[in-house]
């Protein structure tokens, strides 16, 4: 009987914790909009990625092969997030950077797929960008910011 109770308790806890995000209360952002306002501002694909924390298909972003100099900004609020000089080809299928523009990307923990991952969000509007991993270039930060291309807008460097 104790074994059954233990198994049921473990199952209950594992299912009840899935999808929860660790945070210290609800953060307020400089730019806040209702879901309806975001839906009017973004395409359906952008809304799914940025506001519902979706993931685009690997190798589907044109930014994977972008070699131009410039800045990658949040597609929702236009906050500069990443400089092209910190972009590299990780082979993962998503645009990857070894560091953000300081102060513009928020790190959070999510359990959406059953285990802890470092979620990356725009620090201005709270939009979901992607996730951070510790398998980036060892000669720089060792980090890989794996970003949904649809969450970004590219601003070319002025010549």
C-alpha positions as CSV (number, residue, x, y, z in Angstrom):
1,X,0.0,0.0,0.0
2,X,2.9,2.4,0.8
3,X,4.4,1.7,-2.6
4,X,1.2,2.5,-4.4
5,X,0.8,5.8,-2.4
6,X,4.4,6.7,-3.2
7,X,4.0,6.1,-6.9
8,X,0.8,8.1,-7.0
9,X,2.4,10.9,-5.2
10,X,5.4,11.0,-7.5
11,X,3.1,10.9,-10.6
12,X,0.9,13.7,-9.2
13,X,3.9,15.9,-8.5
14,X,5.6,15.3,-11.8
15,X,2.4,16.2,-13.8
16,X,1.5,19.2,-11.6
17,X,5.0,20.7,-12.0
18,X,5.2,20.4,-15.8
19,X,4.8,23.7,-17.6
20,X,5.5,25.8,-14.5
21,X,8.0,28.6,-14.6
22,X,10.1,29.6,-11.6
23,X,10.0,33.2,-10.9
24,X,9.9,35.5,-7.9
25,X,6.4,36.9,-8.5
26,X,5.0,38.4,-11.7
27,X,7.5,40.7,-13.3
28,X,6.3,43.9,-14.9
29,X,7.9,45.0,-18.1
30,X,8.5,48.4,-19.6
31,X,6.2,47.4,-22.5
32,X,3.0,45.6,-21.5
33,X,0.1,44.8,-23.8
34,X,-3.1,42.7,-23.6
35,X,-3.2,39.4,-25.6
36,X,-5.5,41.1,-28.0
37,X,-3.1,44.0,-28.6
38,X,-0.2,41.5,-29.1
39,X,-2.3,39.5,-31.6
40,X,-3.1,42.7,-33.6
41,X,0.6,43.7,-33.6
42,X,2.2,40.3,-34.4
43,X,1.7,37.7,-37.1
44,X,0.1,34.4,-36.0
45,X,3.5,32.7,-36.1
46,X,5.2,35.5,-34.1
47,X,2.5,35.4,-31.5
48,X,2.9,31.6,-31.0
49,X,6.6,32.0,-30.6
50,X,6.9,35.3,-28.7
51,X,3.8,35.2,-26.5
52,X,3.1,31.5,-26.1
53,X,6.7,30.3,-25.9
54,X,6.5,28.2,-29.0
55,X,9.4,26.9,-31.1
56,X,9.9,27.3,-34.8
57,X,11.1,24.3,-36.9
58,X,14.9,23.8,-37.0
59,X,16.7,25.3,-40.0
60,X,13.6,27.3,-41.0
61,X,15.0,30.8,-40.3
62,X,16.8,32.8,-42.9
63,X,18.9,34.3,-40.1
64,X,20.8,31.0,-39.8
65,X,22.8,32.0,-42.9
66,X,22.8,35.8,-42.4
67,X,26.5,37.0,-42.3
68,X,25.7,40.7,-42.5
69,X,26.9,43.1,-39.7
70,X,24.2,44.6,-37.6
71,X,21.9,44.1,-34.6
72,X,19.2,41.6,-33.9
73,X,16.2,43.1,-32.1
74,X,13.1,41.8,-30.5
75,X,10.4,41.4,-33.2
76,X,7.7,42.4,-30.7
77,X,9.1,45.6,-29.2
78,X,12.3,46.4,-31.3
79,X,14.7,46.2,-28.3
80,X,18.3,45.5,-29.5
81,X,19.1,42.0,-28.2
82,X,22.2,40.6,-30.0
83,X,25.1,42.0,-32.0
84,X,26.0,40.1,-35.2
85,X,29.7,39.8,-34.0
86,X,28.5,37.4,-31.3
87,X,26.5,35.2,-33.7
88,X,28.0,31.8,-34.7
89,X,26.9,28.6,-36.5
90,X,26.1,26.1,-33.8
91,X,24.7,23.6,-36.2
92,X,21.6,23.4,-34.1
93,X,19.2,24.8,-36.7
94,X,18.5,28.1,-34.9
95,X,20.4,31.4,-34.9
96,X,22.9,31.2,-32.1
97,X,24.8,33.8,-30.1
98,X,27.3,33.4,-27.3
99,X,26.1,36.5,-25.4
100,X,23.3,39.1,-25.5
101,X,23.5,42.9,-25.3
102,X,24.0,43.4,-21.6
103,X,20.7,44.0,-19.7
104,X,18.4,43.4,-22.6
105,X,17.8,39.6,-22.3
106,X,16.2,38.1,-19.2
107,X,17.1,34.6,-18.0
108,X,14.3,32.5,-16.4
109,X,13.8,28.8,-15.7
110,X,11.0,26.8,-17.3
111,X,9.9,23.3,-16.9
112,X,7.6,23.1,-19.9
113,X,9.1,19.9,-21.2
114,X,9.5,18.2,-17.8
115,X,12.9,19.4,-16.8
116,X,14.6,22.7,-16.0
117,X,15.9,24.8,-18.9
118,X,17.1,28.4,-19.0
119,X,14.5,30.4,-21.0
120,X,15.5,33.6,-22.6
121,X,13.1,36.5,-22.8
122,X,13.2,40.1,-23.9
123,X,13.8,42.2,-20.8
124,X,11.6,45.0,-22.2
125,X,8.4,43.2,-23.2
126,X,8.8,39.7,-21.7
127,X,8.6,37.9,-25.1
128,X,10.0,34.4,-25.4
129,X,13.1,34.3,-27.5
130,X,14.6,30.8,-27.0
131,X,16.8,28.9,-24.5
132,X,20.4,29.1,-23.2
133,X,22.7,26.1,-23.1
134,X,26.2,25.5,-21.8
135,X,27.6,24.0,-25.0
136,X,28.7,27.3,-26.8
137,X,32.2,28.2,-27.9
138,X,34.7,27.4,-25.2
139,X,37.0,30.3,-26.3
140,X,34.4,32.9,-25.5
141,X,31.5,32.5,-23.0
142,X,30.8,28.8,-23.3
143,X,27.1,29.8,-23.8
144,X,24.7,29.1,-26.7
145,X,21.7,31.3,-26.9
146,X,19.5,29.3,-29.2
147,X,17.0,31.8,-30.6
148,X,13.9,31.5,-32.7
149,X,14.5,33.5,-35.8
150,X,10.9,34.6,-36.0
151,X,11.5,36.3,-32.6
152,X,14.1,38.5,-34.2
153,X,14.3,41.5,-36.5
154,X,17.6,42.3,-38.2
155,X,18.8,45.9,-38.4
156,X,21.8,46.2,-40.8
157,X,24.8,48.2,-39.7
158,X,24.9,51.7,-41.3
159,X,27.8,52.0,-43.8
